[in-house]
Amino acid sequence: MKTNSFVLRHIGPTKNEVAKMLETIGVASIEELIDNTVPSDIRLRNNLNLPSPQSEFEYMSHIQELASKNKLFKSYIGLGYHPTIFPGVIQRNILENPGWYTAYTPYQAEIAQGRLEALLNYQTMVSELTGMELANSSLLDEGTAAAEAMIMLFNTRSRAQKKGNAIQFFVSEEVLPQTIAILKTRAIPLGIELIFGNHESFEFSEAVFGGIVQYPAKNGEVYDYTAFIKNAKTVEAKIVVAADLLSLAILTPPGEWGADVVVGTTQRFGIPLGYGGPHAGYFATKEAYKRNIPGRIIGVTQDKNGNRALRMALQTREQHIKREKATSNICTAQVLLAVMAGMYAVYHGADGLISIAHNINNLTATLSEGIKQLQLKQVNNSFFDTLTIEVSDAKKVKAISESKNINFFYPEANLVSISLNETTNLEDVNEILQILSEAEKTETVTFNTTTKYNLPSSLKRSSTFLKNEVFEKYHSETEMMRYIKKLERKDLSLNHSMISLGSCTMKLNAATEMLPLSWPSWGNIHPFVPIEQAQGYQEIFTNLEQALNEITGFSATSLQPNSGAQGEYSGLLVIKAYHESRGENHRNICLIPASAHGTNPASAVMAGLKVVVTKSTSEGNIDVDDLREKAMLYKDNLAALMVTYPSTHGVFESSIKEITAIIHECGGQVYMDGANMNAQVGLTNPATIGADVCHLNLHKTFAIPHGGGGPGVGPICVAKHLTPFLPSNPIIPTGGDTPIEAVSSAPWGSALVLLISYSYIKMLGAEGLKQSTIHAILNANYLKTRLEKHYPILYTGEHGFAAHEMIVDFREFKAKGIEVTDIAKRLMDYGYHAPTVSFPVAGTLMIEPTESENKEELDRFCDALINIKKEIDEAESGDTNNVLKNSPHTQEMLTSDSWNFPYTREQAAFPLSYLKENKFWPAVRRVDDAYGDRNLVCSCNPIEDYIA
């Protein structure tokens, strides 16, 4: 046995297990299974042309060599990104801990109480620092959060504003350039008119529905925006403030001077730069917008016993449910990063954050005094951490600073912008002054003590924050470690058992893939450094793009979109740009099958397209006749078809090439949703089926972990004719020759986690990737064969086989009063996270086992569902006091003196023997969502609640 082969470690079933599984399925070989599953006319004729696979040891040597090509300069560039001190207790116990990074989105609250508490802490931190009433549990980054705020205010305009066609949105010229680029991207399709200018001289009119300012501003000035907001209110305009969260520890929070929405990034809260991401964007607003706020909110409710419990609040706002009526396509958050940022606040507490902020501010004052003594002009009257300095020649400063491994930002030929940070000390300040004096040929200035800066009283924070117990209690590493571990024990993750969510591909996230994320040579690089300082990263981007091009059959890739839904949106914008380049701006119809992912229609609407839904056949396939009829009806205006392949129903539809040909004949483009790419890699590809663009969920097919609901990465791959339109960045040019504006803040999106997908492909190679796909299909069909004896399987391919996932139908049990939710909750008692519930068909579970699970784990899962079927059969019609309706069962219930249930404790907690040696206990009983939505609480309790 070749034990150094990564594919052996990644794929679950052994050779002997495969033989037994094939026998159960009823096929003689893997080849027969694949021939009966994937249509022959779309099968690849040649193997993927990728480099030979590396062993894990070889890969670690390779990635170390690449890391050495990155140059670690001290970074004072700023622009929303800053070096941080990442607490070791958080790095070791969260970032490097599969108990945290392999968890799934907390849709099943009873087995996600730890993560939900961590996110509640995060929301509390954000709302209290910003002075706002409500915060969500994170967005993708600062730029996209600002765009979401603009769109929310646009969608919630008053009746008078809509009637008066108030479509203008003011953008301060001092907003970060990458945020401005994203605002442009998002505004155009929705018909929002951006007005750029100086907030001090801007005059509001009835045509303006809102505006955005930066706090502190791009150049570092801390403005008092009180008068500006007062002027906005005279015309009912609402104001977004993009604020540096750390600065709000000492600056007056925007909520106290009238802001309507506050957005930004939590990257400064201990999160590595990572060449641009992933970082958790934050979004805080007034309670009046609680039903309009994009993304997810974690709220407090109670369980069946009346005990405090947490869950995602107002879940019907989930955008995939609203489909084309959605106001946002947000599906992925940045949960892992939000958890870490929240824990940073827990570890430091309010006093710690104030101390860090004051230290930065005082060092900046020291630098300002030194600049004054050098007889240079520093343009900011008030500042937090950033100074803009007039110099004789910025190029000369750049040459000297880079020779000393230091980066500043150079906005103009005679301006240097310097942003200090948590890692800066007095020695660094003196080094900066020495560079400036050398460039100006003046005598240098040296400081032995730090100057104390006294902020103007109008800018100085006077209110307290983070006085809740959780922010006061865990300041020693011992206590912090135990707190993190306590929360981890409440969550079911991939290190406990299989998480078989359909369309979500919760596969192995190998330790070797994850390890380099902790290395400073990858983590400590600012996204706007000169390209030559990040050659290791650049080599990875080039190789990853080439590999994804080969896998998809396309010509070019953009790595910028930092979520799957963001990829959908980007792909559609590229299609629109292509049509516009041909003088066909009128093409605005997007056909979407009824079975499509719910983010598809939401993305189409955001891109300014009109959605036309096509029917499904009784077998669950796309109704080709209906699609042809609608394509011909809208032929003159058809922009695109959005199609998921294999379908959301888990089927390789044999008519796919006919479908794509119809769209092309009518002048449209084909966008393929890559959510189910795990069933394609090495066997077929989007180009072969006739698509023009696809997005790929790197957080699914290509092994980036879900992290409890993010990070996600959704690059787009495009055919040659769409290559010119790939997205750019305002600071570091990327994309095509005639690119669309930026879709994410950083040039290459969440660059740090791209290392994971790069390593996944590098260690599997062409044959390993193909074998992963084959075994994903094998595992799904093995589950299907075992389960179909007990439950109906809703859809299969023409030969009776599933793709990589299947839909199991539980609707018949409603006659007994048993809902699919009861089965989902009962699975927790068996140690499993429920598969995808009621999507894409109500009353069903969509199950996807992935290639990483072996036969033993698959059998355990099947045994659990088969035993649940027995429990359903034994249940009396209409009985609400049975083992299913009372699930999940907690340890508290099992150890209680009283047991008032018509079944035994053993039946409740240990229905199968394997549970006696490896039992996971749900932290709470079934959560009451309705109670929580009626009594919405989305932050930690005030300190008074803890006083006896």
N, C-alpha and C positions, 0 to 999 in steps of 0.2 A: 504494500500500500504506500503510495507516494504522499507522505504526511505533510510535505511542504507545499502542497497544492491548495491555493485559496478556495478554488471551487469546491473542494472536498469539505472545507469548513463552512462554506456559505449555504450549500444545498443540504436540506434536511435528510431526505430518504437515502438509505444505503442501497447498494446494488441488490442485496437480498430482499430488502423491503420493496423495492421497485417491482421485482418479479411477483411478489405476493399481491401488490396493489393492482398490477395489470391483470392478474388472474381474477381478482374481485370485479374489476371493471368489465372483464370479458373480452379483452383484446390480446393478441399474441405478442405484441411488441409496442414499444414507444412509437415507432414509425407509423404503425397502424392507427394508434390513437390520434397522432397529429394529422395524418391524412384524412381522418374522419371529422376533424375539428376545424382545421384551417382550409378554406377553399383553395383548390390547386392553382387557380388562375392568378392568385395574388402571392403565391409562395416565392420567396427569393430563390433564384437559380444558383447564386454563388454565396459563399460564406462572406461575412463582414471582413473588410480589409482593415484590420487593426493590428497594432504591435503585439508580439507574443506576450502572454501573461507573465507577470512577475509574482514570485512568492512574497509572502508578507515580509520576510527578512530583506529581500531584494528591494521591495517597495520602500521600506523604511530608510534604507541607504539612499535610494533615489530621491525621496522627498527631503531628506537632510541636505542633499547636494543642491536641490532647487532652492531650499530655504537660504542657503549661503549666498545665493545670487540677489537676495533682497538686502538693501542697505538700510540699517536702522539709524536714522537721523533723529535728533531731537526735533519735535514738531511744534511750531507755534503758529500754524496756518489758521487754525480756528474754523470759521464758516460752519459751525454746528458740529464739529468733530474735534475731540480733545483726548490726549493721552490720559489714562486713568490708573489708579492703583486698584487692582483686582484682588479683593481679600481672598487669601488662600483657603479659608474655611468655606467660602462660596464656590470657588473654583473646584476644590476637591470633592465637595459633597453635593454639588448640583451639576455644574457643567460636565464633570467627568464621571457622573453617576448615572448608569442606565435606569435606575429607579426613577429619575427625573426626566432624562432626555428621551426615553422610549415610550412615555405615556401618550395616550391619544387625547384628542379634544374632549373636554369634560361633558359630553352629552349624557353620560350615565353618572349622575352626581353622587350616588351612594358609594361608588368606588373611586371617587376623585376628590374627596374632602380635603386632602392635604394641599393639592394644587389649587383648589378653589380658595382656600384660606390664604395661600401665598398671593393669589391674584387680588383678593379683597384687600390685603395689606398694600399692594401696589396701587389700587384705586384710591385708597385712603391717602397714601402718600401724595399722589398727583392732585387730588381734589384739595387737600389742605395746603400744599405748597402754592397752588395757583389761586387759592381763595374762591374756588368754584364749588357748586353744590354737588356735582355729579361727574364721575370720570368713567370711561370704559376700560376694558382690561387689556388695551394696547391696540395700535394699528401698525402699519408696516414701517414707516419712517416719518420724519418730520414733514417732508415735502408732500407726501400723499395724505398725511393727516390734515395739512393746510387745505389741500384740494377738497377733501371730504367735508371740511368745515364750510368752505365756500358753497359747495353743492347743497349742504343741509340748509344753509341760510337762504339759498335761492329757492329751494323746494318749500320752505316754510314762510315765504313772503306773505304779507297780509293780502286780503282780498283787494284792497285799494291799490297796493303795489302791483299786483298781477294785472289789474284792470288798466293801470297807468303804464304798463309795460316797463316797469323798473327792472332793467337787465344789466345795469352797470355795477361793476365791483372795483373799488379803489384798491390799488396795490402800491404800497410805499416803495420808493426806489431804494430804501434801506433794507428791504427783505432779502434774504439769502438768494443768490442767483439760481441755485438748483431748485429752490421752492418756486421761484418765478416761472421757471421753465415748465414745471409740472402744472402750475396754475393755467398756463397757456394751453397745455395739452388737454386738460380737462374742460376748460371753458369753451373752446371752439365748438365741439360737437353739440353742446347744450344751448348754444346761442347766448352765452354770457359774454358781455363786452368788458374787457379789462381796461381800467384807466390807471395809468402810471403817473406818479408825481411825488411831490414833497408834502408830507402830512401837515406841515405847519402852514402851508399856503393853499392847500386844497379846499375848495368850496363845494359843500354837499348840495345836491339838487334832488328833486323828487325821483329822478331817473336812477339814483344810486340806492341799491338795496343793502349794500354792505361794503366792508373793506378789511384790509389786513395790514398790521404793522409788526415790526420786529422789536423785541425787548430783551436785552439791549440790541441796538441796531447793528446792522452789518459792519459798520465802521467802528463799533464799540461804544458809541454814545448812548447813554441811558437817558431817554427822553421822558418828560412828564406828559403823558398822553391825556390828561384829564380834560383839557379844553377840546381836544380833538374828538373825544368820545361825546362830550356835551353837544358839539356841533352835529355829530352824526345822529344823535337822538332827535334833533329838531325835524328830521325827515324820516324818522323811524328806521334809519340804517343801522344794521347790526355789525359789530366789530369783532374780528378775529385777532388775537394776539399770539404771535409765534414767540414763545418765551424760553429762555435758557432756564431749565428747571433748577439747577444748582444755585443760580444767582438769586432765585426767589427765597432762599434761606435768609437773605439779608436785604433784598429789594422789596418794595411794596408790591404785593401780588396783584395781578391784573383784575382779579375778581373784586378787589376793594376799590378800584377806580372805574368799574362799570363795564368791563369786557363781557361779551356774550359767549365767546368760545375762546379757550386757550389751548394751543397745540404746541408740540415740540418733540424732542427726543429725550429718552432717558439714558442715552449712551454714557453721559458723564457719571452715572451712578455705577461705576466699577466695571463697565463693559468694555472689552478691548476694541480698539479701532477697527481691526480686521479688514483694512483696506476698503472700508465703506459699509460693512454690515456682516451679520444681521444685528440690528439694534431695535428696541421697541419704541415706536412712536407713541406719544400720548395724546389724549383728546379729553378735555374737560369742558363742561358747559353748565348751563342752568337746568334745574329740574324740569322746567317747562318744555325742554326738548327731549325728555327721557324716551319718548316713543319715536323720535326722529334720529337719535344719535346712531352713527354707523358702528358696525362691529358688535362686540359682545359686552354685556355687563354682568358682573357677578353680584348676586344679591343674597340676602339673608332670608331664610324661611324656616319651616319646622318640618320634622319628619312625622311619621304616623303616630309616634308616641308623644308628640308635642315638644320634642327636644330640638334645640337649635341645629339647623343644617344650612348648607350653602348650595346654590345651583346657579346656572346661567339664567338670568332674569329676562322676562319679556321675550321668551324664545321665539315667539311667532315673528319677531322682527328679522330672524335669520333670512338673509337675502335669497338663499336658494329656494326658500318656500314661496317668497313673493314673486319670483321669476320676473317677467317683463314689467311688473308693477313695482319692482324694487327701486329704491332711491340710491342704492350702492350695490356693488357686486362683491363687497368685502366678505370673504369666507375664511381666509387664514389670518390669524393674529400673529404676534411674536411672543407667545406665551413663555417659552423658556427664558427669553431675554427679559421679559417683564418680571418673571419670578426672581431672576438674579438682581435686577435693579431694585425691586421691592425689598429683597433681603439685604441689600447694601444699606438701605434706609433703616431697616430693623437693627442691623449691626452697629451703625453709627449713632442712630437716634437723632433727635433735633439738635442737641448740643454739638454733636459730632459734625453734622452737616453745616451748622453755623460756623464752627471753627474752621472747617475746610474752606468755606466760602470767604470768610474774613482773611484767611491766610493768602488766598489767591488775590483778593482785592488789595491787600496791603502790599504784596509784592508788586502788583501792577502800579500802585502809587509810588513805590520806590523806583520802579523803572521810569515812570513819568517824571519824577524829580530829577533823575539822572539825565534824561533827554533834555530837560530844561537847562541843566547845568552844561550840557554839550552845545547849548544855544541852537537847538533844533526846535521846530514847531511841532507840538503835539496837539492835534486838532480837536480832541474831545474835552468838553467842559466837565462832564461827569462820566464815569466809566465803572465797569465791573472787572473785566479781565482783558479787554482788548484796547490797544492804542493804535491810532493811525498817525504816522509820522511823516512829515515832509522832509525829503532828503535831496541831495544834489543829483544823485543818479542811482535809481533803484537797482540797475543792472550790476553796478559795482558792489552794492550791499549783498546782492544775491551771490555773486562770485565768491566774496569773502566768507559769507555765512555757510555756503555749501562746502567750501574747502575745510570748514570746521565741523562738518556733519550736522548742520542746523538748517531748518527750513522756516522761512517766513512767508507771508502772502504779499504779493505785489500788485495791487489793484490798478496802479497807473505808473507812468515812467518815473515820477518823482515821489511816489508814495510807498511806504512800507507799513503793513499791518501786522501787529504782533499780538498773539493771544496766549496768555499764560494759563496754567492748568494745575491740577492737583499734584503733579509730580515735580513742579518747579520749585526751586529753592533760591536762596540769596546768591549763591555761587553762579547759578544760571543767569540771574539778572545782571550780575557783573560781566559775565561772558557776553551777553547781548550788547551791553553798553560798550564793551571793548570793540565789538564788530562795527558798531555805528561810528565810533570815534576813528577807527582805522579807515573806514570808507570816506569819512569827512575830513580826514587828516587833521584831527584835533586831539588834544590831550585827553586821555580817558578819565572816567570817573569811577570810583570804587566805593561801595557801601559796606559797612561792617554790621549795621543793624537795619532792620526793616522799618520803613516809614509807615505810620498808622494813618490810614485814609478815613476821613470823616465824610460820609455820604451826605448830600443835602437832605434835610429833614423830610422834604416832600417825597423823596425816593426811598427813604429808610423804612424797612419793615418794623412794625411795632407789635403786630399780632403774633400770638403763639401758634405752634403747629406740632403735630405728631406727639401729642400727650397721651395717646392711648397706651394701654399697658404693653402691648406687643412691641412698641418702639422704645420702651423704657427698660425692658427686662433682660435682653439677650446681648449684652455688650462684652461679655467674656467669651473667648473662643469655645470653652467647654459648654457653656449654656447655648451658644449659637449652634454648635454642632448637634447637640441633643434636640434642639427645636427643629432643625432641618430634618433630622432623622425621624422625629415624631410625626411630622407632616408626611414624609415619604412613606411611612408605614400605613398610611390611610389610603394610598393610591395603588391601584392595580396597573402594572406596567408590563412591558414585554419580557421583563426578567422574572415574571411570575408564570405567565402562560401565553398561549397564542391569542393574538388580537386580530380576529378574522373579519375586519370590516370591509365590505364590498366597496370597490373603487378607491380604497385607501391604502392598500398594499403595505401593511405593517410588517415589513420583512426585517431580517437581521440588520442591525447597524453595527458592523464589526468594530471591535476595539481598535484595530490597526487603522481603520478609516478615521476614527475619532481622535486619536492621540495627538496628531500635529496641531489640532485646533488650540492646544494650550501653549504652543511654542511662541515665545516673543517674536521670533523672526517672521511669523505669519500674523500675529495678533496686533503688533505695535506699529502698523504702517497706516498713515493717513491716506484717505482716498484721493487727495489732490496733490500728492507728491509728484515730482517729475517722473515720467515713465521709466527712465533709466535707473531709478532707485528701487523699482519693483519688478526686476526682470524675472525673478522666480515666479511671481504671480502671473506675469505676462506669458511666460512659457506654459503655465498651467492653462490659462485661458485659451491660448492658441491650440494646444493639444486637445482640450476638452471640446472646443468648438468643432475641430476636425472630426473627433470621434462621434459627436452628436450628429454632424452632417452625414457621416457614413451610416450611422444607425437609422436615421430618418430618410436617407436618400435625397436630402436637400442640399442646397448650395452654400448656405450661410446661416449663422446663428447669432442671436443677441442674448447675452447672459444677464441683461439689465433687469427684466421683470422679477420682482422678489416675492411673487406668490403665483399660484396657478391661475387665479382669477385675474391677476394683473397681466399674466401671459395671454389670456383670452382677449382682454381689452387691447393689448399691444398688437396682437395679430390682426384684429379687426381694423385698428387704425392704419396698419401697414396696407391692408387691402384697400381701405378708403383712399390712402395717398396714391396708390397705384391707379385707381380709377380716375382720380383727379388729374394725375399726370397725363392721362389720355383724353382729357376734356370731358370726362363722363361723371361730373360731380353729382348728377341727378340720381345715380345708382345708390339707393338707400334702403332697399328691401333685403332683409336677412331671413332666410328660411331656416326654421329650427324644428326638428322632429319632436313630437310630444314626449318621447322617452329621454330627451337630453337632460344633462345636468342643469340644475336650476340656475347656476351662475351664468350659463350661456345666454339666456334671454336678458338677464340683468346687464351683462357686459355689452350686449348688442345695443341696448337702449342707451347706456352710458356713452357708447361710441357714436350716437346720433343716428342709429339705424332703426327702422320700423320692423318689428318682429311679426312674421307670419308663421304660424305653427302648422306642421304637416302631421297627418294621421299615422297611427300604428295599425298594423293588421292584428287579427285575433291571436296570431302567434307571437306578437310583440315586436315584429320587425317594422322597418319603415315601409309605409304603404307607397310603393313606387309609382302607382298610377296617380295617387293624390299629389305626390311630390311633382311629378311631371306636369300635371294640370296646373299647379300653382306656379311652377317655374315658367311655364309658357304664358300664364296670365300676367305675370310681373316681369316678363322677359326684358322689356325696355329699361326697367329700373332695378333689376336684380343685382345686388352687390355680392351676396355670399350665401353659402350654406354652412351652418355649423353642425358637425356630425361627430359623434363619439364612436370610436371603433377599437376593438369590438364594442358592441352596443352596451348601454347601461344595463340591459337585460342579460348580459353575459353570453352574447352570441356573435359569432363571426357571420355577418349577413352576406350571403353569396351575391347579392345584387349590388354590392358597394361600387364596383367599377361602372356599372350602368348608371347609378345614382350620380356619381361625380361627372360622368360624361354629359348627363342632362344639364347640369349646372353650367358646365363650360360652353355647351352649345347655346345657352341663353345669355352668355356674356358675364356670368358670375364667377367668383372664386370659391374654392372649397377650403374652409377652415376645419381642421381635425382637432378635436379636444383630445389631448394626450393622456387623460386620466387613466386609461386602460392600456397604456403602452407596455405594461408588464407582460401582456399576452402577445406582443408583436416582435419584440427585439430579437433579431436573428432569424425570424421566420418570414416576416413580411415587413413593410414599412409604409409610412404615409404617402411617400412619392409613388409607390407602386399601386396603391389603391386610387390614386388620382387626386390627392390633396395638393394644395398650393402652400399652405402654412399650417404649422401645428405648434402647440405649446407642450412642454414636457414637465411633468411634476417631478422634479429632482428629489423632492421630499417623499416620494412614493417609489416609483420605478428605480430610481438611481440612488437609493439608500440613505439619503439625508433623513435623520430621525424627525418624528413629528413634534417632539418636545412639549407635549401637552396641548398642541394646537398651533404650533409654529416654532421655529422658522420654516417658511416654505420658500421654494425657488421655482419659478416658472418660465425658463427661457423659451424663446420662440425660434423655430427653425423654418426657413423659407426657401422656396424655389428661386431660381436665378432671377426671374423678372421682378421679384419683390425685394431683392437684396438692397437696392439703392435706398430703401425707405426705412431701414432698421434704425431704432432710436439712438439719439446722441445725448450729450451732456454739455452744459454751458461752460464748464471749466476744463474738462479733459475730453477732447473730441472722441466720440465713438460712433459706431453705426455706419450707415451707407453714405453714398455720395450726396444724396438729397434726403437727409434723414427727417423723420418726425421729431418733435421735441421730446425731452426726457419723460419717461414714465415712472422712474424711481429717482431718489435723491442721489445715489452714488452711481458712478459711471458703469460699474459692473455689478450693480445690485448687492446682494449679500455675498460678497466675494469670499469671505473666510470659509463658509460652509461648502463652497464649490470644491474645496479640497476633498470632501467626502465622496462626491460623485466621480471626481477624477480618479481617486484611488480605487473605487468600486470597479470602474471600467478597466483601469490599469492592471488590477490583479485578476480579474476574470478573463479578460481577453475575448476574442471573437467567439470561441467555442464555449467558454464559460458563460457568457451572456446568453447564448442560444440555449444552453442547458438549463439556465435559470428559468427562461421562458417555458421550456418544455416541462420542467418539473412543477412550475406553477399551474400549468394546464393539467398535468397528471394529478396533483394533489386535489385540485378542484373536482375533477371527475371521480376521484376515489371517494371524496366526501359525498358527492351527488349519488353515487351508486349505493352507498350505505344508507343515506338518509331517505332516498326515494321509496324505500320499503315502508316508511313510516309517515312521511309527509309528501304532499304534492310539490314537485319542482315546476315552477311556473313556465319557464321558457327553456328550450334547448335548440341546438342547431339542427340542420336538416337530417343529420344522421343520429340524432339523439344524444349528442355530447354537449357539454358546457365549454365555455372558454376558460378563463382563469377565475371566474366567479359564477355564482348562481343565485337565483331568487327562490327561497323556500316559502311556501304559502301557508299561513296559519289562520286564514279568514274563516274556515269552516268551524273553528272552535268558538266563534262568537256566539253560536247558538247555545253554548254552555255558559256563556258569560266570561269566557277566557279571552283576553285580548293579547295581541302580540307584545304589548308592554309587560304583561305578567310573565311571559316567557323570557323576555330580556332581563327582567329583575331576578327571576329564578336562576338564570344562568350564573349570576353572581355567587349564589350558594354553592355552585359547582366549581367556582374558581375561575370563571371566564367573563370577559367583557363581551357584551352582546354584539353581534354583527350589526350592520347598518339597518336601522329600524324604519320600516314604512317608506323606504325610498328605493327605487322609483315607484313602487306600488304600495299603497296603504295596506296594513295588515300582514306584511311580509318581513322576512329578514334577508338581506343580501350578504352572502357569505363569500369571502375570498381568503383562502388559507395561506397564500404565497408559497414560494419554493423553499423557504427556510425551515419549515416545520417537518419533522420526521413522522413516520407512520404511527409511532407510539402516541405522539401528541394528537395527531388527527383522530386516532381511535378514541382517546380520552374525550375529545370534544364530541364525537359522534355518540359515544356512550351516554354522555350528559344529555344531549338532545333526545336520544331514544328513551332514556329513563324519564325525562320530562313528559314525553308522549304517554307513558304509562300513568304518570300523575294526572295528566289531562283526562285520560280514560276513566280514572277512578273518581274524578271530581263529579259531584252532583250538579245538575243544571241549576244555575242561579245561586249556587252556594258561594258566599263571599268569605267564608272562614276556612279556606283550604291552604295547602302548602304553597300554591302559586300566588294566590291573592295576598298572602301575608309576606311574600318574599320582598327583599332579601331578609335573612335572619341574622341578627347581630350577636356578638359574643355576650353582650349584656342580657339579651333575651334567653340565651341558652344557659346562663349561669344564674338566672333569677330564681328565687324561692318558689314563685308561682309559674305554672305552665297551663294556660287555659286554651289549649288548642287540641283539636281532634286527631292529632298525629303526634308521633314521638319526637323528642329532641333529636334523636339520631336521624330520623327521616328529614328533619328540617336542615340540619347542618352537615350531616355525613351520609348523604344518600348513596354514594358510591365509595368503595373502599380506598381509592387513591387519595381521597380527601383527608384521611386520618393521618397521613404522614406529611401532607403539604396543604394546609388549609389557609386560605386568605379570608379574612373577616371584613365584610363591609362595615364602614365606620358608623353609619346611621341606618335607620329603617327607611322605608320608601318616602321619598321627599314629596312634599306638598307644594307643587309649582304655583297653583292658583292662590294659595295663601300668601306666598311671597310676592306675587304680582299685585295683589290687593294692598299689601303693606310693604311697599318698596323701600328697602334699606340696602345701600350699595357701598357702605364703608364700615370700618370698625366702630364698635361702640365707644362713646366718650368715656373718659377716665372715671367719671362719677358712677358709671354702671358697675365698676369693679370695687367700689367702696362698700364695705359691709355695713 
